[in-house]
Amino acid sequence: MKTLLILNDPPYGTERSYNGLRLAGALAKRDGEAVRVFLMGDAAGCAKAGQAVPRGWYNLNHMLTVVIQHGGEVGVCGSCMDARGLKDADLVGGTRRSSLEQLTDWTLWADQVLTF
């Protein structure tokens, strides 16, 4: 099955992006599953490299890396990046600047679309 997860919430402060990435990672580890994650709005901050979180706290950089290591793709809305001062070089390895056009293509590609 092909699943697209669209995340909108900030990396920390709520648990929506955390829960979306938990699901994305679990799906990506399953045989026969194809996963794509699109980060938009405040969720663009999830892909900011170098996040230092308190011991015992979840790290969204690591969670994105798990998705990527298991064949998932992660796109970050370019307009949302620009609005938040994020540059391509600021992103976690394996994530990439994306666009609404790519989100449209990914939506048509997916068997199911989940939003967080």
C-alpha positions in Angstrom: 0.0 0.0 0.0 1.1 3.6 -0.7 0.6 6.0 2.1 1.1 9.8 2.2 1.2 11.5 5.6 0.8 15.3 5.6 2.0 17.0 8.8 1.1 20.5 9.7 1.9 21.0 13.4 5.2 22.3 14.9 7.8 19.8 15.9 7.4 20.3 19.6 4.6 21.8 21.7 1.9 19.4 20.4 2.2 15.7 19.7 0.6 15.6 16.3 3.8 15.6 14.3 5.3 13.2 16.7 2.4 10.8 16.3 2.4 11.2 12.5 6.1 10.3 12.4 5.6 7.4 14.7 3.1 6.0 12.3 5.2 6.8 9.2 8.1 5.0 10.8 6.0 1.9 11.7 4.6 1.8 8.2 8.0 2.2 6.5 9.3 -0.8 8.4 6.6 -3.1 6.9 7.2 -5.1 3.8 5.3 -3.9 0.8 4.5 -0.5 2.2 5.6 2.7 0.5 5.6 5.8 2.6 5.9 9.5 1.8 5.8 12.3 4.3 5.1 15.9 3.4 5.9 18.6 6.0 4.1 21.9 5.6 3.3 24.9 7.8 5.0 24.7 11.1 5.8 21.1 10.5 8.6 22.3 8.2 10.6 22.8 11.4 10.5 19.0 12.0 13.2 18.7 9.3 15.5 21.3 10.9 18.8 19.5 11.4 20.7 19.6 14.7 17.8 19.6 17.1 19.0 19.1 20.7 16.2 17.8 22.9 16.3 17.0 26.6 17.4 13.5 27.6 14.4 11.1 27.3 12.5 13.4 24.9 11.6 12.3 21.4 13.8 13.6 18.6 12.0 14.3 15.3 15.3 14.4 13.4 15.8 10.7 14.4 12.3 9.8 13.6 12.6 11.3 10.0 15.8 9.4 9.6 14.1 6.1 10.4 11.5 6.7 7.7 14.2 7.6 5.2 16.4 4.6 6.1 13.4 2.3 5.4 12.8 3.7 1.9 10.4 6.5 2.8 10.6 9.9 1.2 10.2 13.2 3.0 9.4 16.5 1.3 9.4 19.9 3.0 7.2 22.7 1.6 9.5 25.2 0.1 7.2 28.2 0.7 6.9 27.1 4.3 10.6 26.8 4.6 11.1 30.3 3.2 8.5 31.8 5.6 10.4 30.3 8.5 13.9 31.2 7.3 14.9 27.6 6.7 17.5 27.0 4.0 18.1 23.7 2.1 21.4 23.3 4.0 19.4 23.4 7.3 17.5 20.2 6.5 18.1 16.7 7.9 19.9 14.5 5.4 17.5 12.7 3.1 14.8 15.3 3.4 14.4 17.8 0.6 12.7 21.1 -0.4 9.5 20.3 -2.1 6.4 22.1 -3.6 2.7 22.1 -3.8 3.1 20.5 -7.2 4.9 17.6 -5.6 2.3 17.3 -2.9 -0.3 17.1 -5.6 1.6 14.3 -7.4 2.1 12.4 -4.1 -1.6 12.8 -3.3 -2.5 11.2 -6.6 0.1 8.5 -6.1 -1.2 7.5 -2.7 -3.7 4.8 -1.9 -4.4 6.6 1.4 -3.6 10.1 2.6 -3.4 10.8 6.4 -3.1 14.3 7.9 -1.8 15.3 11.2 
